[in-house]
Amino acid sequence: MMNNASNKISYNAFIFWTLLVGIELFVLFLSGTLSVWIAPVMTVMIVGLYVFLKYEISIKSYFVIFVFILPLLPILPPVLITAISWLGLFGISAVWLLELARYEFKFESVPWYVSSFLVSYLVLCTLATLHSVSFGYSLNELIRLYLIFGFLVIVFNLIQNVDDIHIVYNSIILSAIVLTILSLPAIMAFSPTDLISGDLIKIRLASFYENANNFSIPFIIAIPIIFVKVFYKNQTRMLWGRVFYFFILGFFLYIVLLTNSRSALLCIMASFFILLLGLKFGRIVIVSFIALFIVLLPFIGKTVFLLLRLERGFTGRDILWKTAIDIIHDHPVLGVGLGNYEFVKYKYIIPTDFFSTFTRSSEMSGAAHNLFLTVASENGLLAGIILYAFILVLFYKVIVLLRKTHNDQVRAVLYIACSILFGLTMRGFFESGIIIGSARINDFVYFLIPVVAIARVETLLNFKKI
């Protein structure tokens, strides 16, 4: 019997290595970009060490460490950023596949609404790539997207219970704290009076990141988690712990204000709206805040005006939106291909337009700055509709799941996931990234976590494991 079991393991390991080498050779053949080809080669080395040295470590721990280091990557040189991020994705996936081979490739499938979205969205993106105005560039993006969507399925299998989700949440908080410590000199260079005087508008907090909006992302994800630890029942039992988290919450909010990112502020306000609904007197707080804001508006109106940079309007977003709409009008079915909005937009922006020079600058992304318009212009209207339909289904699932359970830990997981997702969706009306706006790992993971949290809680409740 032992010989049969050993033969099965050897046979499965052989299948695993064949698949791994085949996939990596395929990626190497199709892509010559550093961000993809260096990861498969280094992954083979890591998996080799894992197998031959028998170095055992929880794959779950790999993922938690991966989540922890993501916000810290932008402070590294570009080569290291791409190498570490894609190495993390390949490494976790490869070691997980190796473990899967030992158990005869038995794994848990994601819920139907997640799998339906993944398949339909990937099919549309594949067709859009074949129809792309720049096939090579879109193919590179498509390969990344397949790998990232596969990573979602892997993470769903890694995260097996509610405690695992809370561990991931805690890693996000810890990562934001470390980022705060590293950027503290830049943070302390500002003062609260800069918010009132308008000096902050001239110099936004982007010392560690190229873009102040991106600098705010780790904090807008961590803030809802900390909010729950401070105000939700049975989340932090010790008083000193609540005081600590309350201080961190206030300081993180201050950092977001210093970034002067309007999309980040919108994201946080939307997240707080969901989180307050989960509190006993939350609705009263919401109504009171709105009433107080209206009463104080004559006194704080100037500060709000400066903080939101309303004198600058949409800072060119309206032109980018109009460009995306024109592209959709010309390519409604399959768009112009993944990642090709950047290239095609110049054909639609009038040369005499004041924003045209700005968008051609190498320092300016020039993305559509709207999630739906980005997806629809690159992959077709149907792809944009499917994405938002999926998000709506996730919100619906949260409502259903909250009615099924009174467990404080489970409800906390759901409210955090829903608040992050709702905040990112609101942000998506003015920014393209994070929710599959591009095939970038550091964006996608923050969308992946609430999706996996909601899906995992549903499977646990359905099988009465919590």
C-alpha positions, 0 to 999 in steps of 0.5 A: 500500500505504501508503494502505491501511495508513493507511486501516486505522489511521484506521478502527481509530482511529475505531472506538476513539474511538467505543467509548471515547466510548460507554463513557464516556457509558454510565458517565456516564449510569449513575453520578453518583458522583465516583469514576466520572464524573470519571475518564472525562472526564479520560481523554478529555483524557489520550488526546487529549494522547497522540494529538495531541501524539504523546507516547510512553511505554510503557503498561507504565510507566503501570501500574508507576507506578500500582502504585507510587502506590496505597499512597500514596493514603490519605494524600491527601484523599478526592477526590484518592484516588478521582480518581487511582485511577479515572483511572489505571484509565481512562487505562491502559485507554484508551491500551491500547485506542488501541494495540490499534486500531493493531494491528487489535484483536489481543490475547492472551486470558487462560488458560481458567481465568481467563476462565471465572472472570471470566465466571461470576463477573460473570454471578452478580454481574449477576444478584445486582444485578438481584435486589438489595435496593438496585439503584442501589448494587449497579449502581454496584458492578457497573460498577466490577467490570466495569471492574476485571475488564477491567483484569485482561485489559489488565494480562495483555496489558501484562505480556509476560515474567518481567522485566516481573513483577519490575519490578512486584514492585520497584515494590511494594517501592519504594512501601512504602519511600516509605510508610515514609519518609513515616510515619517520625515515627509509626513512631518514636513507638513502641518495642519495649517497647510490644509487651511492655507492651501499650500498643500495643493502646491506640494502633495505628499508623494515623496515615496510614490510617484503619485500622491493618489497611489500613496493614499491607497494602502491607507484607504484600505487599512482605515476601514479595518482599523475602524472596525477594531475600534468601534465594533463589538468584540473586535478589540477587547483591551482598552489600551488596544482600542486607544492604540487603534484609535490613534492609528486611525486618526493619524492615517486619516491625517496622512490621507488628508496630506495626500490631498487625493480627492478620490481617496477622500471619496473612498473613505467617506463611502467606506465609513458610510457602510461601516456606520450602517453596521453600528447600533447608532450608525444611522443617527451618526450619518444623519447628524454628520450631514446636518452638522456639515450643512450648518458649518459649510458657511464657515468651512466652505473655503477649506473644503473648496481648497481641499477638493481643489474645486477651482481646478475642476476635474483637472482634465478628467472630463477630456479623458472621459470624453475621449473614452466615450468616443472610443467606445462609440467607435469600438463598442463590441470589443474595444481597442484591446487591453491597455491600449487606451493610452495609445489610442487616446491621442487620436481623439484629443484635439492638438490645441486642447490645453490638456493634450500636452499634459497627457502626452507627458511621460509623467502622466498616466493619462488613463481614462480615470474612470473604471467603467470607461477604461474597461469598456473602451479597452474590452467593449461595453459588455465587459464593463457591464459584466464587471459592475454586475459582478460588483453588484452581486458581491454587495447583494451577497453581503446583505444575504450573508449578514442576515444569516449570521450574528457571529461578531467576527464573521460580521466584521469580516463582511462589513470590512470587505463590503466597505472596502469594495464600496469605497473602491467602487466610488473611487472608480468613478474618478480613477481607473486602477485597483478594481481590474483597471489594469493587470497590475498585481499591487492594484489587484490584490486589494480587490481580490481580498474583499472578493475572497473574504465574501466568497469564503464566508459564503461557503463556510455558512453554506456548509455550517462551518461557522 
